[in-house]
Amino acid sequence: MTRKRSHIEIYLDVLKAVKSGTHKPTNIMYKCNLAWKPFKQILDSLVDNELLEINRIGKRRTYQLTQKGNEALRYFEAARSLLVALRSNNQK
């Protein structure tokens, strides 16, 4: 049985999806395996905190990672790598 993702992991999944080239909201939602309502709240929060920005093309919206979002993603990935390394050292 798999464990549930934490809120931070879900936010990071959204940031990673956008960084990897997925820019349309529905595609990001599918890539992150989220339902629309919680996904929309997460997306709005990331935009409000300036980690993502909205690009409007006609009536369509796409999302792009901001510099602040890129820095946050790098920071949390580095922290995750450090924790994994510490965990594997403790298991030896």
N, CA, C and O atoms as a GROMACS GRO file, in nm:
protein
  368
    1MET      N    1   0.084  -0.118   0.000
    1MET     CA    2   0.000   0.000   0.000
    1MET      C    3   0.089   0.125   0.000
    1MET      O    4   0.186   0.133   0.076
    2THR      N    5   0.056   0.220  -0.083
    2THR     CA    6   0.136   0.342  -0.090
    2THR      C    7   0.083   0.446   0.007
    2THR      O    8  -0.034   0.446   0.042
    3ARG      N    9   0.172   0.532   0.048
    3ARG     CA   10   0.132   0.637   0.142
    3ARG      C   11   0.079   0.757   0.065
    3ARG      O   12   0.108   0.775  -0.053
    4LYS      N   13   0.001   0.839   0.134
    4LYS     CA   14  -0.050   0.962   0.074
    4LYS      C   15   0.062   1.064   0.063
    4LYS      O   16   0.152   1.068   0.148
    5ARG      N   17   0.057   1.145  -0.040
    5ARG     CA   18   0.155   1.252  -0.055
    5ARG      C   19   0.125   1.365   0.043
    5ARG      O   20   0.009   1.394   0.073
    6SER      N   21   0.229   1.426   0.091
    6SER     CA   22   0.212   1.544   0.177
    6SER      C   23   0.173   1.663   0.091
    6SER      O   24   0.184   1.659  -0.032
    7HIS      N   25   0.127   1.768   0.156
    7HIS     CA   26   0.092   1.890   0.082
    7HIS      C   27   0.213   1.945   0.008
    7HIS      O   28   0.202   1.990  -0.106
    8ILE      N   29   0.329   1.942   0.072
    8ILE     CA   30   0.450   1.993   0.008
    8ILE      C   31   0.483   1.911  -0.116
    8ILE      O   32   0.519   1.967  -0.219
    9GLU      N   33   0.470   1.779  -0.107
    9GLU     CA   34   0.497   1.694  -0.223
    9GLU      C   35   0.403   1.725  -0.339
    9GLU      O   36   0.445   1.725  -0.454
   10ILE      N   37   0.278   1.751  -0.308
   10ILE     CA   38   0.181   1.784  -0.414
   10ILE      C   39   0.217   1.917  -0.479
   10ILE      O   40   0.216   1.928  -0.601
   11TYR      N   41   0.248   2.017  -0.398
   11TYR     CA   42   0.289   2.148  -0.452
   11TYR      C   43   0.414   2.132  -0.539
   11TYR      O   44   0.422   2.191  -0.647
   12LEU      N   45   0.511   2.054  -0.493
   12LEU     CA   46   0.632   2.031  -0.571
   12LEU      C   47   0.602   1.957  -0.700
   12LEU      O   48   0.663   1.985  -0.803
   13ASP      N   49   0.509   1.862  -0.696
   13ASP     CA   50   0.471   1.791  -0.818
   13ASP      C   51   0.414   1.887  -0.922
   13ASP      O   52   0.443   1.874  -1.041
   14VAL      N   53   0.334   1.984  -0.878
   14VAL     CA   54   0.277   2.083  -0.970
   14VAL      C   55   0.390   2.168  -1.028
   14VAL      O   56   0.393   2.192  -1.149
   15LEU      N   57   0.481   2.215  -0.944
   15LEU     CA   58   0.593   2.295  -0.993
   15LEU      C   59   0.679   2.217  -1.092
   15LEU      O   60   0.721   2.270  -1.194
   16LYS      N   61   0.705   2.089  -1.061
   16LYS     CA   62   0.785   2.005  -1.151
   16LYS      C   63   0.714   1.983  -1.284
   16LYS      O   64   0.778   1.983  -1.389
   17ALA      N   65   0.584   1.965  -1.279
   17ALA     CA   66   0.508   1.944  -1.403
   17ALA      C   67   0.519   2.066  -1.493
   17ALA      O   68   0.538   2.053  -1.614
   18VAL      N   69   0.507   2.185  -1.435
   18VAL     CA   70   0.517   2.308  -1.514
   18VAL      C   71   0.660   2.324  -1.567
   18VAL      O   72   0.679   2.363  -1.682
   19LYS      N   73   0.758   2.295  -1.484
   19LYS     CA   74   0.898   2.307  -1.527
   19LYS      C   75   0.929   2.211  -1.642
   19LYS      O   76   1.009   2.243  -1.729
   20SER      N   77   0.866   2.095  -1.641
   20SER     CA   78   0.895   1.994  -1.744
   20SER      C   79   0.827   2.025  -1.877
   20SER      O   80   0.845   1.952  -1.974
   21GLY      N   81   0.748   2.133  -1.882
   21GLY     CA   82   0.688   2.172  -2.009
   21GLY      C   83   0.538   2.155  -2.018
   21GLY      O   84   0.480   2.181  -2.123
   22THR      N   85   0.475   2.114  -1.910
   22THR     CA   86   0.330   2.102  -1.909
   22THR      C   87   0.274   2.235  -1.860
   22THR      O   88   0.295   2.271  -1.744
   23HIS      N   89   0.204   2.309  -1.947
   23HIS     CA   90   0.163   2.445  -1.913
   23HIS      C   91   0.012   2.464  -1.904
   23HIS      O   92  -0.033   2.560  -1.841
   24LYS      N   93  -0.066   2.376  -1.964
   24LYS     CA   94  -0.212   2.391  -1.960
   24LYS      C   95  -0.265   2.332  -1.830
   24LYS      O   96  -0.219   2.226  -1.786
   25PRO      N   97  -0.363   2.399  -1.768
   25PRO     CA   98  -0.411   2.355  -1.636
   25PRO      C   99  -0.458   2.210  -1.632
   25PRO      O  100  -0.423   2.136  -1.540
   26THR      N  101  -0.536   2.168  -1.729
   26THR     CA  102  -0.588   2.031  -1.726
   26THR      C  103  -0.476   1.930  -1.739
   26THR      O  104  -0.477   1.826  -1.673
   27ASN      N  105  -0.378   1.959  -1.823
   27ASN     CA  106  -0.265   1.868  -1.840
   27ASN      C  107  -0.180   1.859  -1.713
   27ASN      O  108  -0.133   1.751  -1.676
   28ILE      N  109  -0.162   1.973  -1.646
   28ILE     CA  110  -0.089   1.973  -1.518
   28ILE      C  111  -0.164   1.887  -1.417
   28ILE      O  112  -0.105   1.806  -1.346
   29MET      N  113  -0.295   1.906  -1.411
   29MET     CA  114  -0.379   1.832  -1.317
   29MET      C  115  -0.366   1.681  -1.340
   29MET      O  116  -0.348   1.605  -1.244
   30TYR      N  117  -0.374   1.638  -1.466
   30TYR     CA  118  -0.362   1.495  -1.497
   30TYR      C  119  -0.223   1.443  -1.463
   30TYR      O  120  -0.208   1.334  -1.408
   31LYS      N  121  -0.121   1.521  -1.496
   31LYS     CA  122   0.016   1.477  -1.471
   31LYS      C  123   0.042   1.460  -1.321
   31LYS      O  124   0.120   1.373  -1.280
   32CYS      N  125  -0.023   1.543  -1.240
   32CYS     CA  126  -0.005   1.536  -1.094
   32CYS      C  127  -0.106   1.445  -1.026
   32CYS      O  128  -0.101   1.427  -0.904
   33ASN      N  129  -0.196   1.388  -1.104
   33ASN     CA  130  -0.297   1.295  -1.052
   33ASN      C  131  -0.381   1.359  -0.941
   33ASN      O  132  -0.390   1.307  -0.830
   34LEU      N  133  -0.442   1.473  -0.975
   34LEU     CA  134  -0.524   1.547  -0.879
   34LEU      C  135  -0.664   1.568  -0.933
   34LEU      O  136  -0.684   1.569  -1.055
   35ALA      N  137  -0.758   1.586  -0.844
   35ALA     CA  138  -0.894   1.625  -0.882
   35ALA      C  139  -0.895   1.777  -0.903
   35ALA      O  140  -0.808   1.848  -0.852
   36TRP      N  141  -0.994   1.825  -0.980
   36TRP     CA  142  -0.995   1.966  -1.020
   36TRP      C  143  -1.001   2.062  -0.901
   36TRP      O  144  -0.925   2.158  -0.896
   37LYS      N  145  -1.091   2.038  -0.805
   37LYS     CA  146  -1.112   2.135  -0.697
   37LYS      C  147  -0.985   2.156  -0.613
   37LYS      O  148  -0.943   2.270  -0.595
   38PRO      N  149  -0.922   2.049  -0.560
   38PRO     CA  150  -0.799   2.073  -0.484
   38PRO      C  151  -0.686   2.128  -0.572
   38PRO      O  152  -0.605   2.208  -0.528
   39PHE      N  153  -0.683   2.082  -0.698
   39PHE     CA  154  -0.580   2.131  -0.790
   39PHE      C  155  -0.594   2.282  -0.811
   39PHE      O  156  -0.494   2.354  -0.810
   40LYS      N  157  -0.716   2.329  -0.829
   40LYS     CA  158  -0.741   2.472  -0.852
   40LYS      C  159  -0.696   2.553  -0.731
   40LYS      O  160  -0.639   2.661  -0.747
   41GLN      N  161  -0.721   2.503  -0.611
   41GLN     CA  162  -0.677   2.573  -0.489
   41GLN      C  163  -0.524   2.581  -0.483
   41GLN      O  164  -0.467   2.684  -0.447
   42ILE      N  165  -0.459   2.471  -0.519
   42ILE     CA  166  -0.312   2.468  -0.519
   42ILE      C  167  -0.258   2.565  -0.624
   42ILE      O  168  -0.165   2.641  -0.596
   43LEU      N  169  -0.315   2.561  -0.742
   43LEU     CA  170  -0.272   2.650  -0.851
   43LEU      C  171  -0.287   2.796  -0.810
   43LEU      O  172  -0.196   2.876  -0.830
   44ASP      N  173  -0.402   2.830  -0.754
   44ASP     CA  174  -0.426   2.968  -0.709
   44ASP      C  175  -0.325   3.009  -0.602
   44ASP      O  176  -0.275   3.122  -0.602
   45SER      N  177  -0.295   2.919  -0.511
   45SER     CA  178  -0.198   2.948  -0.405
   45SER      C  179  -0.059   2.971  -0.463
   45SER      O  180   0.012   3.062  -0.420
   46LEU      N  181  -0.019   2.889  -0.559
   46LEU     CA  182   0.112   2.905  -0.621
   46LEU      C  183   0.121   3.037  -0.698
   46LEU      O  184   0.226   3.101  -0.698
   47VAL      N  185   0.013   3.077  -0.762
   47VAL     CA  186   0.010   3.206  -0.833
   47VAL      C  187   0.013   3.321  -0.732
   47VAL      O  188   0.088   3.417  -0.748
   48ASP      N  189  -0.069   3.312  -0.627
   48ASP     CA  190  -0.074   3.416  -0.524
   48ASP      C  191   0.062   3.437  -0.457
   48ASP      O  192   0.097   3.549  -0.420
   49ASN      N  193   0.138   3.329  -0.442
   49ASN     CA  194   0.269   3.337  -0.378
   49ASN      C  195   0.382   3.358  -0.478
   49ASN      O  196   0.500   3.348  -0.444
   50GLU      N  197   0.345   3.388  -0.602
   50GLU     CA  198   0.439   3.423  -0.710
   50GLU      C  199   0.538   3.313  -0.744
   50GLU      O  200   0.651   3.340  -0.783
   51LEU      N  201   0.494   3.186  -0.729
   51LEU     CA  202   0.576   3.074  -0.771
   51LEU      C  203   0.543   3.034  -0.915
   51LEU      O  204   0.626   2.977  -0.986
   52LEU      N  205   0.421   3.065  -0.957
   52LEU     CA  206   0.376   3.046  -1.095
   52LEU      C  207   0.316   3.177  -1.143
   52LEU      O  208   0.265   3.256  -1.065
   53GLU      N  209   0.324   3.197  -1.275
   53GLU     CA  210   0.255   3.312  -1.334
   53GLU      C  211   0.162   3.263  -1.443
   53GLU      O  212   0.186   3.160  -1.506
   54ILE      N  213   0.056   3.339  -1.464
   54ILE     CA  214  -0.044   3.305  -1.565
   54ILE      C  215  -0.010   3.378  -1.693
   54ILE      O  216   0.017   3.498  -1.692
   55ASN      N  217  -0.012   3.306  -1.804
   55ASN     CA  218  -0.001   3.366  -1.937
   55ASN      C  219  -0.136   3.347  -2.004
   55ASN      O  220  -0.185   3.235  -2.015
   56ARG      N  221  -0.195   3.455  -2.050
   56ARG     CA  222  -0.325   3.448  -2.117
   56ARG      C  223  -0.303   3.459  -2.268
   56ARG      O  224  -0.240   3.552  -2.317
   57ILE      N  225  -0.357   3.361  -2.338
   57ILE     CA  226  -0.354   3.361  -2.484
   57ILE      C  227  -0.499   3.352  -2.528
   57ILE      O  228  -0.556   3.243  -2.532
   58GLY      N  229  -0.557   3.466  -2.561
   58GLY     CA  230  -0.700   3.469  -2.590
   58GLY      C  231  -0.776   3.434  -2.463
   58GLY      O  232  -0.757   3.497  -2.359
   59LYS      N  233  -0.862   3.334  -2.472
   59LYS     CA  234  -0.937   3.288  -2.355
   59LYS      C  235  -0.864   3.180  -2.276
   59LYS      O  236  -0.907   3.143  -2.167
   60ARG      N  237  -0.756   3.131  -2.330
   60ARG     CA  238  -0.683   3.021  -2.266
   60ARG      C  239  -0.580   3.073  -2.167
   60ARG      O  240  -0.522   3.180  -2.184
   61ARG      N  241  -0.560   2.994  -2.064
   61ARG     CA  242  -0.457   3.024  -1.965
   61ARG      C  243  -0.351   2.916  -1.971
   61ARG      O  244  -0.380   2.798  -1.984
   62THR      N  245  -0.228   2.959  -1.960
   62THR     CA  246  -0.118   2.866  -1.940
   62THR      C  247  -0.038   2.916  -1.821
   62THR      O  248  -0.049   3.032  -1.782
   63TYR      N  249   0.040   2.828  -1.764
   63TYR     CA  250   0.116   2.863  -1.644
   63TYR      C  251   0.264   2.843  -1.669
   63TYR      O  252   0.306   2.752  -1.741
   64GLN      N  253   0.341   2.932  -1.609
   64GLN     CA  254   0.485   2.929  -1.625
   64GLN      C  255   0.550   2.945  -1.489
   64GLN      O  256   0.500   3.019  -1.403
   65LEU      N  257   0.660   2.877  -1.470
   65LEU     CA  258   0.735   2.886  -1.345
   65LEU      C  259   0.805   3.022  -1.337
   65LEU      O  260   0.866   3.065  -1.435
   66THR      N  261   0.796   3.088  -1.224
   66THR     CA  262   0.867   3.214  -1.205
   66THR      C  263   1.007   3.183  -1.152
   66THR      O  264   1.038   3.068  -1.120
   67GLN      N  265   1.090   3.285  -1.144
   67GLN     CA  266   1.223   3.266  -1.086
   67GLN      C  267   1.211   3.219  -0.941
   67GLN      O  268   1.285   3.132  -0.897
   68LYS      N  269   1.118   3.278  -0.869
   68LYS     CA  270   1.094   3.239  -0.729
   68LYS      C  271   1.049   3.092  -0.721
   68LYS      O  272   1.091   3.020  -0.631
   69GLY      N  273   0.965   3.049  -0.814
   69GLY     CA  274   0.920   2.910  -0.818
   69GLY      C  275   1.034   2.815  -0.849
   69GLY      O  276   1.043   2.707  -0.791
   70ASN      N  277   1.120   2.856  -0.941
   70ASN     CA  278   1.236   2.774  -0.977
   70ASN      C  279   1.331   2.760  -0.857
   70ASN      O  280   1.383   2.652  -0.832
   71GLU      N  281   1.352   2.870  -0.785
   71GLU     CA  282   1.437   2.866  -0.666
   71GLU      C  283   1.376   2.777  -0.558
   71GLU      O  284   1.448   2.701  -0.493
   72ALA      N  285   1.246   2.786  -0.538
   72ALA     CA  286   1.179   2.703  -0.438
   72ALA      C  287   1.192   2.555  -0.474
   72ALA      O  288   1.218   2.471  -0.388
   73LEU      N  289   1.174   2.524  -0.601
   73LEU     CA  290   1.185   2.386  -0.647
   73LEU      C  291   1.326   2.334  -0.624
   73LEU      O  292   1.344   2.222  -0.576
   74ARG      N  293   1.427   2.412  -0.659
   74ARG     CA  294   1.566   2.372  -0.637
   74ARG      C  295   1.595   2.351  -0.488
   74ARG      O  296   1.660   2.253  -0.450
   75TYR      N  297   1.546   2.442  -0.405
   75TYR     CA  298   1.568   2.433  -0.261
   75TYR      C  299   1.509   2.304  -0.204
   75TYR      O  300   1.577   2.232  -0.130
   76PHE      N  301   1.384   2.274  -0.238
   76PHE     CA  302   1.320   2.155  -0.183
   76PHE      C  303   1.377   2.026  -0.240
   76PHE      O  304   1.382   1.925  -0.171
   77GLU      N  305   1.421   2.029  -0.365
   77GLU     CA  306   1.485   1.910  -0.422
   77GLU      C  307   1.619   1.884  -0.353
   77GLU      O  308   1.654   1.769  -0.327
   78ALA      N  309   1.693   1.990  -0.323
   78ALA     CA  310   1.820   1.975  -0.251
   78ALA      C  311   1.794   1.920  -0.110
   78ALA      O  312   1.867   1.833  -0.063
   79ALA      N  313   1.692   1.972  -0.044
   79ALA     CA  314   1.658   1.924   0.090
   79ALA      C  315   1.617   1.777   0.085
   79ALA      O  316   1.656   1.699   0.172
   80ARG      N  317   1.538   1.741  -0.015
   80ARG     CA  318   1.496   1.601  -0.028
   80ARG      C  319   1.616   1.510  -0.050
   80ARG      O  320   1.625   1.403   0.010
   81SER      N  321   1.710   1.551  -0.136
   81SER     CA  322   1.830   1.472  -0.161
   81SER      C  323   1.911   1.453  -0.034
   81SER      O  324   1.962   1.344  -0.007
   82LEU      N  325   1.924   1.560   0.043
   82LEU     CA  326   1.997   1.553   0.169
   82LEU      C  327   1.931   1.455   0.265
   82LEU      O  328   1.999   1.375   0.329
   83LEU      N  329   1.800   1.462   0.276
   83LEU     CA  330   1.727   1.372   0.367
   83LEU      C  331   1.739   1.226   0.323
   83LEU      O  332   1.752   1.137   0.406
   84VAL      N  333   1.734   1.201   0.193
   84VAL     CA  334   1.750   1.065   0.142
   84VAL      C  335   1.890   1.014   0.174
   84VAL      O  336   1.907   0.899   0.214
   85ALA      N  337   1.991   1.099   0.156
   85ALA     CA  338   2.128   1.059   0.187
   85ALA      C  339   2.145   1.029   0.336
   85ALA      O  340   2.208   0.930   0.373
   86LEU      N  341   2.088   1.114   0.420
   86LEU     CA  342   2.095   1.090   0.564
   86LEU      C  343   2.026   0.960   0.603
   86LEU      O  344   2.075   0.885   0.687
   87ARG      N  345   1.913   0.936   0.541
   87ARG     CA  346   1.838   0.814   0.572
   87ARG      C  347   1.916   0.690   0.532
   87ARG      O  348   1.920   0.592   0.607
   88SER      N  349   1.978   0.693   0.414
   88SER     CA  350   2.053   0.575   0.369
   88SER      C  351   2.180   0.556   0.453
   88SER      O  352   2.223   0.443   0.474
   89ASN      N  353   2.241   0.664   0.500
   89ASN     CA  354   2.357   0.652   0.589
   89ASN      C  355   2.318   0.593   0.724
   89ASN      O  356   2.395   0.517   0.783
   90ASN      N  357   2.201   0.626   0.773
   90ASN     CA  358   2.154   0.574   0.902
   90ASN      C  359   2.114   0.428   0.894
   90ASN      O  360   2.114   0.358   0.996
   91GLN      N  361   2.081   0.380   0.776
   91GLN     CA  362   2.040   0.241   0.760
   91GLN      C  363   2.159   0.147   0.745
   91GLN      O  364   2.142   0.025   0.746
   92LYS      N  365   2.278   0.201   0.732
   92LYS     CA  366   2.397   0.117   0.715
   92LYS      C  367   2.448   0.067   0.846
   92LYS      O  368   2.548  -0.005   0.850
   0.00000   0.00000   0.00000
